[in-house]
């Protein structure tokens, strides 16, 4: 089954679809399986709350760290192969209060390929409602 995504049906698509098309301004930007799309974007998000002020230069030296954001005492990292690289990151940070690991989502895939957040557009919901009714 293929579902074209432009709204909030990402979780359903990830569970039910073997192909996903992302459309932006009426054009198919990318079409592939949810897993392949997430691999193209790569990585995951690691959120760390350290117990001390952390030198972000240590983290920026790690080649698999794609992006570092820091605010309100939290460090947010976009990391290639996040699950496997987590131990190295924790060694670089030191003592931490909390850690969260999030795999790449289809929402992030949409943002990556379109450059903007998913937005509600008139008429889109009707298409998905009809598909949902047909499947029942």
N, CA, C and O atoms as a GROMACS GRO file, in nm:
protein
  544
    1UNK      N    1   0.084  -0.117   0.000
    1UNK     CA    2   0.000   0.000   0.000
    1UNK      C    3   0.089   0.124   0.000
    1UNK      O    4   0.193   0.125   0.066
    2UNK      N    5   0.049   0.226  -0.072
    2UNK     CA    6   0.119   0.353  -0.072
    2UNK      C    7   0.023   0.461  -0.026
    2UNK      O    8  -0.090   0.468  -0.074
    3UNK      N    9   0.070   0.544   0.067
    3UNK     CA   10  -0.008   0.660   0.110
    3UNK      C   11   0.077   0.782   0.083
    3UNK      O   12   0.196   0.784   0.113
    4UNK      N   13   0.016   0.885   0.028
    4UNK     CA   14   0.085   1.010   0.003
    4UNK      C   15   0.068   1.097   0.128
    4UNK      O   16  -0.044   1.119   0.174
    5UNK      N   17   0.179   1.146   0.181
    5UNK     CA   18   0.175   1.219   0.306
    5UNK      C   19   0.198   1.368   0.288
    5UNK      O   20   0.295   1.410   0.225
    6UNK      N   21   0.109   1.446   0.343
    6UNK     CA   22   0.134   1.589   0.357
    6UNK      C   23   0.079   1.637   0.490
    6UNK      O   24   0.091   1.756   0.522
    7UNK      N   25   0.020   1.550   0.569
    7UNK     CA   26  -0.039   1.592   0.696
    7UNK      C   27   0.010   1.504   0.810
    7UNK      O   28   0.126   1.462   0.809
    8UNK      N   29  -0.074   1.477   0.906
    8UNK     CA   30  -0.035   1.415   1.032
    8UNK      C   31  -0.050   1.262   1.035
    8UNK      O   32  -0.073   1.206   1.142
    9UNK      N   33  -0.039   1.195   0.924
    9UNK     CA   34  -0.059   1.051   0.920
    9UNK      C   35   0.073   0.973   0.921
    9UNK      O   36   0.078   0.861   0.872
   10UNK      N   37   0.177   1.031   0.975
   10UNK     CA   38   0.309   0.971   0.969
   10UNK      C   39   0.319   0.839   1.045
   10UNK      O   40   0.374   0.742   0.993
   11UNK      N   41   0.265   0.834   1.166
   11UNK     CA   42   0.276   0.710   1.245
   11UNK      C   43   0.204   0.595   1.175
   11UNK      O   44   0.256   0.483   1.170
   12UNK      N   45   0.085   0.622   1.123
   12UNK     CA   46   0.011   0.518   1.053
   12UNK      C   47   0.086   0.472   0.930
   12UNK      O   48   0.094   0.352   0.903
   13UNK      N   49   0.143   0.566   0.855
   13UNK     CA   50   0.217   0.531   0.735
   13UNK      C   51   0.337   0.443   0.768
   13UNK      O   52   0.367   0.348   0.696
   14UNK      N   53   0.404   0.475   0.876
   14UNK     CA   54   0.522   0.398   0.913
   14UNK      C   55   0.486   0.254   0.946
   14UNK      O   56   0.562   0.162   0.918
   15UNK      N   57   0.371   0.234   1.006
   15UNK     CA   58   0.328   0.100   1.046
   15UNK      C   59   0.264   0.022   0.932
   15UNK      O   60   0.280  -0.100   0.924
   16UNK      N   61   0.193   0.092   0.842
   16UNK     CA   62   0.110   0.023   0.745
   16UNK      C   63   0.163   0.019   0.603
   16UNK      O   64   0.123  -0.067   0.524
   17UNK      N   65   0.253   0.110   0.568
   17UNK     CA   66   0.288   0.127   0.426
   17UNK      C   67   0.424   0.067   0.391
   17UNK      O   68   0.517   0.067   0.471
   18UNK      N   69   0.431   0.016   0.269
   18UNK     CA   70   0.560  -0.030   0.219
   18UNK      C   71   0.627   0.079   0.135
   18UNK      O   72   0.746   0.070   0.107
   19UNK      N   73   0.552   0.181   0.095
   19UNK     CA   74   0.607   0.297   0.023
   19UNK      C   75   0.536   0.422   0.072
   19UNK      O   76   0.417   0.420   0.103
   20UNK      N   77   0.612   0.532   0.079
   20UNK     CA   78   0.558   0.661   0.121
   20UNK      C   79   0.603   0.765   0.020
   20UNK      O   80   0.721   0.772  -0.015
   21UNK      N   81   0.509   0.847  -0.026
   21UNK     CA   82   0.544   0.961  -0.111
   21UNK      C   83   0.526   1.088  -0.030
   21UNK      O   84   0.423   1.107   0.034
   22UNK      N   85   0.626   1.172  -0.032
   22UNK     CA   86   0.616   1.302   0.034
   22UNK      C   87   0.595   1.406  -0.076
   22UNK      O   88   0.674   1.418  -0.169
   23UNK      N   89   0.485   1.480  -0.060
   23UNK     CA   90   0.447   1.581  -0.159
   23UNK      C   91   0.461   1.718  -0.097
   23UNK      O   92   0.420   1.741   0.017
   24UNK      N   93   0.520   1.808  -0.172
   24UNK     CA   94   0.529   1.947  -0.127
   24UNK      C   95   0.490   2.035  -0.244
   24UNK      O   96   0.547   2.025  -0.352
   25UNK      N   97   0.393   2.122  -0.222
   25UNK     CA   98   0.341   2.211  -0.325
   25UNK      C   99   0.300   2.134  -0.451
   25UNK      O  100   0.328   2.177  -0.563
   26UNK      N  101   0.235   2.020  -0.431
   26UNK     CA  102   0.179   1.944  -0.542
   26UNK      C  103   0.276   1.855  -0.617
   26UNK      O  104   0.236   1.792  -0.715
   27UNK      N  105   0.401   1.849  -0.576
   27UNK     CA  106   0.499   1.765  -0.644
   27UNK      C  107   0.553   1.658  -0.551
   27UNK      O  108   0.578   1.684  -0.433
   28UNK      N  109   0.569   1.537  -0.605
   28UNK     CA  110   0.630   1.431  -0.526
   28UNK      C  111   0.778   1.462  -0.514
   28UNK      O  112   0.851   1.470  -0.613
   29UNK      N  113   0.822   1.480  -0.390
   29UNK     CA  114   0.960   1.514  -0.362
   29UNK      C  115   1.044   1.387  -0.350
   29UNK      O  116   1.159   1.383  -0.396
   30UNK      N  117   0.986   1.283  -0.288
   30UNK     CA  118   1.057   1.158  -0.269
   30UNK      C  119   0.954   1.046  -0.251
   30UNK      O  120   0.846   1.068  -0.197
   31UNK      N  121   0.990   0.928  -0.298
   31UNK     CA  122   0.904   0.810  -0.287
   31UNK      C  123   0.992   0.692  -0.255
   31UNK      O  124   1.082   0.658  -0.332
   32UNK      N  125   0.967   0.627  -0.141
   32UNK     CA  126   1.046   0.511  -0.101
   32UNK      C  127   0.980   0.448   0.021
   32UNK      O  128   0.878   0.497   0.069
   33UNK      N  129   1.038   0.339   0.070
   33UNK     CA  130   0.986   0.277   0.192
   33UNK      C  131   1.018   0.366   0.311
   33UNK      O  132   1.114   0.442   0.307
   34UNK      N  133   0.937   0.359   0.417
   34UNK     CA  134   0.966   0.440   0.536
   34UNK      C  135   1.108   0.417   0.589
   34UNK      O  136   1.176   0.512   0.627
   35UNK      N  137   1.153   0.292   0.591
   35UNK     CA  138   1.288   0.263   0.641
   35UNK      C  139   1.396   0.327   0.554
   35UNK      O  140   1.490   0.386   0.606
   36UNK      N  141   1.382   0.315   0.422
   36UNK     CA  142   1.481   0.374   0.332
   36UNK      C  143   1.482   0.526   0.342
   36UNK      O  144   1.589   0.588   0.336
   37UNK      N  145   1.364   0.586   0.357
   37UNK     CA  146   1.359   0.732   0.373
   37UNK      C  147   1.433   0.775   0.500
   37UNK      O  148   1.508   0.873   0.499
   38UNK      N  149   1.410   0.702   0.607
   38UNK     CA  150   1.477   0.738   0.733
   38UNK      C  151   1.628   0.716   0.722
   38UNK      O  152   1.706   0.792   0.780
   39UNK      N  153   1.670   0.613   0.648
   39UNK     CA  154   1.814   0.591   0.628
   39UNK      C  155   1.876   0.704   0.548
   39UNK      O  156   1.990   0.744   0.574
   40UNK      N  157   1.802   0.757   0.449
   40UNK     CA  158   1.854   0.867   0.368
   40UNK      C  159   1.879   0.991   0.454
   40UNK      O  160   1.978   1.062   0.436
   41UNK      N  161   1.790   1.015   0.548
   41UNK     CA  162   1.809   1.128   0.639
   41UNK      C  163   1.919   1.093   0.739
   41UNK      O  164   2.003   1.176   0.773
   42UNK      N  165   1.916   0.969   0.784
   42UNK     CA  166   2.023   0.918   0.870
   42UNK      C  167   2.012   0.961   1.015
   42UNK      O  168   1.955   1.065   1.049
   43UNK      N  169   2.068   0.877   1.098
   43UNK     CA  170   2.087   0.911   1.238
   43UNK      C  171   1.964   0.913   1.324
   43UNK      O  172   1.858   0.862   1.289
   44UNK      N  173   1.984   0.974   1.437
   44UNK     CA  174   1.880   0.990   1.536
   44UNK      C  175   1.913   1.112   1.619
   44UNK      O  176   2.014   1.179   1.598
   45UNK      N  177   1.825   1.139   1.713
   45UNK     CA  178   1.844   1.254   1.802
   45UNK      C  179   1.876   1.202   1.941
   45UNK      O  180   1.808   1.114   1.994
   46UNK      N  181   1.981   1.256   1.999
   46UNK     CA  182   2.017   1.226   2.138
   46UNK      C  183   2.005   1.355   2.216
   46UNK      O  184   2.066   1.455   2.182
   47UNK      N  185   1.924   1.351   2.322
   47UNK     CA  186   1.907   1.467   2.411
   47UNK      C  187   1.972   1.434   2.544
   47UNK      O  188   1.941   1.332   2.606
   48UNK      N  189   2.063   1.519   2.586
   48UNK     CA  190   2.139   1.494   2.708
   48UNK      C  191   2.125   1.613   2.802
   48UNK      O  192   2.139   1.728   2.760
   49UNK      N  193   2.099   1.585   2.928
   49UNK     CA  194   2.105   1.688   3.031
   49UNK      C  195   2.225   1.655   3.119
   49UNK      O  196   2.218   1.566   3.204
   50UNK      N  197   2.336   1.726   3.098
   50UNK     CA  198   2.456   1.697   3.177
   50UNK      C  199   2.444   1.752   3.319
   50UNK      O  200   2.367   1.846   3.344
   51UNK      N  201   2.519   1.695   3.411
   51UNK     CA  202   2.524   1.742   3.549
   51UNK      C  203   2.624   1.856   3.568
   51UNK      O  204   2.644   1.902   3.680
   52UNK      N  205   2.684   1.900   3.462
   52UNK     CA  206   2.787   2.004   3.468
   52UNK      C  207   2.792   2.077   3.334
   52UNK      O  208   2.730   2.034   3.237
   53UNK      N  209   2.864   2.187   3.330
   53UNK     CA  210   2.882   2.258   3.203
   53UNK      C  211   2.970   2.172   3.114
   53UNK      O  212   3.080   2.131   3.154
   54UNK      N  213   2.923   2.144   2.993
   54UNK     CA  214   2.992   2.056   2.901
   54UNK      C  215   3.061   2.136   2.791
   54UNK      O  216   3.002   2.229   2.735
   55UNK      N  217   3.184   2.100   2.762
   55UNK     CA  218   3.256   2.160   2.652
   55UNK      C  219   3.207   2.098   2.521
   55UNK      O  220   3.236   1.981   2.493
   56UNK      N  221   3.134   2.175   2.443
   56UNK     CA  222   3.075   2.122   2.320
   56UNK      C  223   3.180   2.093   2.214
   56UNK      O  224   3.152   2.022   2.117
   57UNK      N  225   3.301   2.146   2.229
   57UNK     CA  226   3.407   2.119   2.133
   57UNK      C  227   3.442   1.970   2.132
   57UNK      O  228   3.474   1.914   2.026
   58UNK      N  229   3.435   1.905   2.249
   58UNK     CA  230   3.460   1.760   2.254
   58UNK      C  231   3.362   1.685   2.166
   58UNK      O  232   3.398   1.590   2.097
   59UNK      N  233   3.236   1.728   2.169
   59UNK     CA  234   3.133   1.662   2.089
   59UNK      C  235   3.147   1.695   1.941
   59UNK      O  236   3.125   1.609   1.856
   60UNK      N  237   3.184   1.817   1.910
   60UNK     CA  238   3.196   1.856   1.769
   60UNK      C  239   3.312   1.786   1.699
   60UNK      O  240   3.316   1.781   1.576
   61UNK      N  241   3.407   1.733   1.776
   61UNK     CA  242   3.519   1.659   1.718
   61UNK      C  243   3.478   1.518   1.673
   61UNK      O  244   3.548   1.456   1.594
   62UNK      N  245   3.366   1.470   1.723
   62UNK     CA  246   3.318   1.336   1.686
   62UNK      C  247   3.258   1.343   1.546
   62UNK      O  248   3.160   1.415   1.524
   63UNK      N  249   3.314   1.268   1.452
   63UNK     CA  250   3.274   1.277   1.311
   63UNK      C  251   3.130   1.236   1.286
   63UNK      O  252   3.069   1.281   1.189
   64UNK      N  253   3.074   1.151   1.369
   64UNK     CA  254   2.938   1.103   1.348
   64UNK      C  255   2.833   1.199   1.403
   64UNK      O  256   2.713   1.176   1.382
   65UNK      N  257   2.874   1.305   1.472
   65UNK     CA  258   2.780   1.406   1.520
   65UNK      C  259   2.756   1.506   1.408
   65UNK      O  260   2.848   1.576   1.365
   66UNK      N  261   2.631   1.512   1.361
   66UNK     CA  262   2.597   1.597   1.246
   66UNK      C  263   2.558   1.739   1.288
   66UNK      O  264   2.584   1.834   1.215
   67UNK      N  265   2.496   1.752   1.406
   67UNK     CA  266   2.449   1.883   1.450
   67UNK      C  267   2.445   1.886   1.602
   67UNK      O  268   2.414   1.785   1.666
   68UNK      N  269   2.478   2.001   1.659
   68UNK     CA  270   2.474   2.020   1.803
   68UNK      C  271   2.394   2.147   1.832
   68UNK      O  272   2.425   2.254   1.780
   69UNK      N  273   2.293   2.135   1.916
   69UNK     CA  274   2.217   2.250   1.966
   69UNK      C  275   2.220   2.243   2.118
   69UNK      O  276   2.206   2.135   2.176
   70UNK      N  277   2.237   2.356   2.180
   70UNK     CA  278   2.239   2.359   2.326
   70UNK      C  279   2.154   2.476   2.374
   70UNK      O  280   2.175   2.590   2.332
   71UNK      N  281   2.058   2.447   2.462
   71UNK     CA  282   1.979   2.553   2.524
   71UNK      C  283   1.912   2.501   2.650
   71UNK      O  284   1.878   2.383   2.660
   72UNK      N  285   1.894   2.590   2.745
   72UNK     CA  286   1.828   2.558   2.873
   72UNK      C  287   1.890   2.438   2.942
   72UNK      O  288   1.819   2.357   3.003
   73UNK      N  289   2.022   2.424   2.934
   73UNK     CA  290   2.090   2.315   3.002
   73UNK      C  291   2.082   2.181   2.932
   73UNK      O  292   2.132   2.081   2.984
   74UNK      N  293   2.019   2.176   2.815
   74UNK     CA  294   2.007   2.052   2.739
   74UNK      C  295   2.096   2.058   2.616
   74UNK      O  296   2.114   2.164   2.556
   75UNK      N  297   2.152   1.944   2.580
   75UNK     CA  298   2.230   1.931   2.458
   75UNK      C  299   2.153   1.839   2.365
   75UNK      O  300   2.121   1.725   2.402
   76UNK      N  301   2.123   1.887   2.245
   76UNK     CA  302   2.052   1.807   2.144
   76UNK      C  303   2.149   1.777   2.032
   76UNK      O  304   2.208   1.868   1.973
   77UNK      N  305   2.167   1.650   2.003
   77UNK     CA  306   2.262   1.607   1.901
   77UNK      C  307   2.190   1.530   1.792
   77UNK      O  308   2.109   1.442   1.821
   78UNK      N  309   2.221   1.562   1.667
   78UNK     CA  310   2.178   1.479   1.553
   78UNK      C  311   2.298   1.391   1.522
   78UNK      O  312   2.405   1.442   1.488
   79UNK      N  313   2.281   1.259   1.534
   79UNK     CA  314   2.394   1.167   1.531
   79UNK      C  315   2.368   1.055   1.431
   79UNK      O  316   2.262   0.993   1.432
   80UNK      N  317   2.466   1.030   1.346
   80UNK     CA  318   2.460   0.916   1.256
   80UNK      C  319   2.481   0.790   1.338
   80UNK      O  320   2.575   0.781   1.417
   81UNK      N  321   2.393   0.692   1.321
   81UNK     CA  322   2.402   0.565   1.392
   81UNK      C  323   2.399   0.587   1.544
   81UNK      O  324   2.485   0.539   1.618
   82UNK      N  325   2.299   0.662   1.588
   82UNK     CA  326   2.290   0.710   1.727
   82UNK      C  327   2.297   0.599   1.832
   82UNK      O  328   2.366   0.614   1.932
   83UNK      N  329   2.227   0.489   1.810
   83UNK     CA  330   2.224   0.383   1.910
   83UNK      C  331   2.364   0.326   1.936
   83UNK      O  332   2.402   0.304   2.050
   84UNK      N  333   2.439   0.304   1.830
   84UNK     CA  334   2.573   0.247   1.845
   84UNK      C  335   2.673   0.348   1.898
   84UNK      O  336   2.769   0.311   1.966
   85UNK      N  337   2.652   0.476   1.868
   85UNK     CA  338   2.748   0.580   1.908
   85UNK      C  339   2.720   0.639   2.045
   85UNK      O  340   2.800   0.718   2.095
   86UNK      N  341   2.609   0.604   2.106
   86UNK     CA  342   2.571   0.661   2.236
   86UNK      C  343   2.680   0.644   2.343
   86UNK      O  344   2.709   0.741   2.414
   87UNK      N  345   2.742   0.527   2.357
   87UNK     CA  346   2.847   0.515   2.460
   87UNK      C  347   2.963   0.614   2.441
   87UNK      O  348   3.014   0.670   2.538
   88UNK      N  349   3.004   0.637   2.316
   88UNK     CA  350   3.113   0.732   2.290
   88UNK      C  351   3.070   0.874   2.326
   88UNK      O  352   3.149   0.951   2.380
   89UNK      N  353   2.947   0.906   2.297
   89UNK     CA  354   2.896   1.040   2.328
   89UNK      C  355   2.892   1.059   2.479
   89UNK      O  356   2.931   1.164   2.530
   90UNK      N  357   2.844   0.959   2.550
   90UNK     CA  358   2.837   0.971   2.696
   90UNK      C  359   2.976   0.984   2.758
   90UNK      O  360   2.992   1.056   2.856
   91UNK      N  361   3.075   0.916   2.701
   91UNK     CA  362   3.212   0.933   2.750
   91UNK      C  363   3.261   1.076   2.727
   91UNK      O  364   3.330   1.133   2.811
   92UNK      N  365   3.225   1.133   2.612
   92UNK     CA  366   3.267   1.270   2.580
   92UNK      C  367   3.200   1.373   2.670
   92UNK      O  368   3.259   1.475   2.703
   93UNK      N  369   3.075   1.346   2.709
   93UNK     CA  370   3.000   1.441   2.791
   93UNK      C  371   3.038   1.426   2.938
   93UNK      O  372   3.053   1.526   3.008
   94UNK      N  373   3.053   1.305   2.984
   94UNK     CA  374   3.081   1.282   3.126
   94UNK      C  375   2.953   1.255   3.203
   94UNK      O  376   2.860   1.193   3.152
   95UNK      N  377   2.948   1.302   3.326
   95UNK     CA  378   2.836   1.277   3.416
   95UNK      C  379   2.708   1.343   3.364
   95UNK      O  380   2.706   1.464   3.338
   96UNK      N  381   2.601   1.264   3.349
   96UNK     CA  382   2.474   1.317   3.297
   96UNK      C  383   2.360   1.289   3.393
   96UNK      O  384   2.360   1.192   3.469
   97UNK      N  385   2.261   1.378   3.387
   97UNK     CA  386   2.139   1.362   3.466
   97UNK      C  387   2.038   1.276   3.391
   97UNK      O  388   1.971   1.192   3.451
   98UNK      N  389   2.026   1.300   3.259
   98UNK     CA  390   1.930   1.223   3.180
   98UNK      C  391   1.975   1.216   3.034
   98UNK      O  392   2.050   1.301   2.985
   99UNK      N  393   1.927   1.110   2.966
   99UNK     CA  394   1.956   1.088   2.825
   99UNK      C  395   1.830   1.038   2.757
   99UNK      O  396   1.761   0.950   2.810
  100UNK      N  397   1.799   1.092   2.641
  100UNK     CA  398   1.689   1.043   2.558
  100UNK      C  399   1.743   1.013   2.420
  100UNK      O  400   1.825   1.088   2.366
  101UNK      N  401   1.698   0.904   2.362
  101UNK     CA  402   1.738   0.866   2.227
  101UNK      C  403   1.613   0.851   2.142
  101UNK      O  404   1.522   0.776   2.176
  102UNK      N  405   1.609   0.925   2.031
  102UNK     CA  406   1.495   0.919   1.940
  102UNK      C  407   1.545   0.881   1.802
  102UNK      O  408   1.637   0.944   1.749
  103UNK      N  409   1.485   0.780   1.743
  103UNK     CA  410   1.517   0.743   1.605
  103UNK      C  411   1.458   0.848   1.512
  103UNK      O  412   1.366   0.920   1.550
  104UNK      N  413   1.510   0.855   1.391
  104UNK     CA  414   1.456   0.946   1.291
  104UNK      C  415   1.311   0.910   1.263
  104UNK      O  416   1.277   0.793   1.247
  105UNK      N  417   1.226   1.010   1.257
  105UNK     CA  418   1.083   0.990   1.230
  105UNK      C  419   1.050   1.036   1.088
  105UNK      O  420   1.130   1.104   1.023
  106UNK      N  421   0.933   0.997   1.041
  106UNK     CA  422   0.890   1.044   0.910
  106UNK      C  423   0.863   1.194   0.910
  106UNK      O  424   0.875   1.258   0.805
  107UNK      N  425   0.829   1.251   1.023
  107UNK     CA  426   0.816   1.397   1.032
  107UNK      C  427   0.950   1.463   1.002
  107UNK      O  428   0.956   1.563   0.930
  108UNK      N  429   1.058   1.408   1.056
  108UNK     CA  430   1.192   1.462   1.029
  108UNK      C  431   1.231   1.440   0.883
  108UNK      O  432   1.299   1.523   0.824
  109UNK      N  433   1.187   1.328   0.826
  109UNK     CA  434   1.212   1.302   0.684
  109UNK      C  435   1.143   1.409   0.601
  109UNK      O  436   1.202   1.463   0.507
  110UNK      N  437   1.017   1.440   0.635
  110UNK     CA  438   0.944   1.543   0.564
  110UNK      C  439   1.018   1.676   0.572
  110UNK      O  440   1.035   1.744   0.471
  111UNK      N  441   1.060   1.714   0.690
  111UNK     CA  442   1.134   1.838   0.709
  111UNK      C  443   1.263   1.839   0.628
  111UNK      O  444   1.297   1.940   0.567
  112UNK      N  445   1.333   1.728   0.627
  112UNK     CA  446   1.459   1.717   0.554
  112UNK      C  447   1.440   1.739   0.404
  112UNK      O  448   1.516   1.811   0.340
  113UNK      N  449   1.336   1.676   0.348
  113UNK     CA  450   1.317   1.682   0.203
  113UNK      C  451   1.244   1.806   0.155
  113UNK      O  452   1.257   1.844   0.039
  114UNK      N  453   1.166   1.870   0.242
  114UNK     CA  454   1.089   1.987   0.199
  114UNK      C  455   1.144   2.117   0.256
  114UNK      O  456   1.119   2.224   0.202
  115UNK      N  457   1.218   2.108   0.365
  115UNK     CA  458   1.270   2.228   0.429
  115UNK      C  459   1.170   2.298   0.516
  115UNK      O  460   1.195   2.409   0.562
  116UNK      N  461   1.056   2.236   0.541
  116UNK     CA  462   0.955   2.298   0.626
  116UNK      C  463   0.876   2.192   0.702
  116UNK      O  464   0.874   2.074   0.665
  117UNK      N  465   0.813   2.236   0.809
  117UNK     CA  466   0.731   2.148   0.891
  117UNK      C  467   0.608   2.104   0.813
  117UNK      O  468   0.566   2.171   0.718
  118UNK      N  469   0.551   1.993   0.853
  118UNK     CA  470   0.425   1.946   0.794
  118UNK      C  471   0.317   2.044   0.833
  118UNK      O  472   0.308   2.086   0.949
  119UNK      N  473   0.234   2.080   0.738
  119UNK     CA  474   0.127   2.175   0.764
  119UNK      C  475  -0.005   2.115   0.716
  119UNK      O  476  -0.009   2.037   0.621
  120UNK      N  477  -0.109   2.154   0.783
  120UNK     CA  478  -0.242   2.111   0.741
  120UNK      C  479  -0.282   2.191   0.617
  120UNK      O  480  -0.258   2.312   0.611
  121UNK      N  481  -0.341   2.125   0.520
  121UNK     CA  482  -0.388   2.192   0.400
  121UNK      C  483  -0.531   2.149   0.373
  121UNK      O  484  -0.567   2.034   0.397
  122UNK      N  485  -0.608   2.238   0.326
  122UNK     CA  486  -0.749   2.210   0.299
  122UNK      C  487  -0.762   2.092   0.204
  122UNK      O  488  -0.689   2.082   0.105
  123UNK      N  489  -0.856   2.003   0.234
  123UNK     CA  490  -0.888   1.894   0.144
  123UNK      C  491  -0.806   1.768   0.166
  123UNK      O  492  -0.849   1.660   0.124
  124UNK      N  493  -0.693   1.777   0.230
  124UNK     CA  494  -0.609   1.659   0.246
  124UNK      C  495  -0.675   1.554   0.335
  124UNK      O  496  -0.670   1.435   0.306
  125UNK      N  497  -0.737   1.599   0.443
  125UNK     CA  498  -0.797   1.505   0.536
  125UNK      C  499  -0.904   1.420   0.471
  125UNK      O  500  -0.919   1.302   0.504
  126UNK      N  501  -0.979   1.478   0.378
  126UNK     CA  502  -1.084   1.404   0.312
  126UNK      C  503  -1.031   1.284   0.236
  126UNK      O  504  -1.095   1.178   0.235
  127UNK      N  505  -0.917   1.298   0.173
  127UNK     CA  506  -0.856   1.188   0.100
  127UNK      C  507  -0.826   1.073   0.195
  127UNK      O  508  -0.859   0.957   0.166
  128UNK      N  509  -0.765   1.104   0.307
  128UNK     CA  510  -0.728   0.999   0.401
  128UNK      C  511  -0.849   0.938   0.470
  128UNK      O  512  -0.851   0.819   0.501
  129UNK      N  513  -0.948   1.020   0.495
  129UNK     CA  514  -1.070   0.965   0.554
  129UNK      C  515  -1.135   0.865   0.458
  129UNK      O  516  -1.182   0.760   0.501
  130UNK      N  517  -1.138   0.897   0.327
  130UNK     CA  518  -1.196   0.805   0.229
  130UNK      C  519  -1.114   0.676   0.221
  130UNK      O  520  -1.170   0.567   0.213
  131UNK      N  521  -0.983   0.688   0.222
  131UNK     CA  522  -0.898   0.569   0.220
  131UNK      C  523  -0.925   0.483   0.342
  131UNK      O  524  -0.937   0.361   0.332
  132UNK      N  525  -0.935   0.547   0.457
  132UNK     CA  526  -0.960   0.474   0.582
  132UNK      C  527  -1.094   0.401   0.574
  132UNK      O  528  -1.104   0.286   0.616
  133UNK      N  529  -1.198   0.467   0.522
  133UNK     CA  530  -1.330   0.402   0.511
  133UNK      C  531  -1.326   0.286   0.414
  133UNK      O  532  -1.389   0.183   0.438
  134UNK      N  533  -1.252   0.300   0.304
  134UNK     CA  534  -1.241   0.192   0.206
  134UNK      C  535  -1.174   0.068   0.264
  134UNK      O  536  -1.209  -0.044   0.229
  135UNK      N  537  -1.079   0.089   0.353
  135UNK     CA  538  -1.005  -0.022   0.411
  135UNK      C  539  -1.088  -0.100   0.512
  135UNK      O  540  -1.059  -0.217   0.539
  136UNK      N  541  -1.192  -0.038   0.569
  136UNK     CA  542  -1.274  -0.104   0.673
  136UNK      C  543  -1.367  -0.202   0.616
  136UNK      O  544  -1.443  -0.265   0.689
   0.00000   0.00000   0.00000
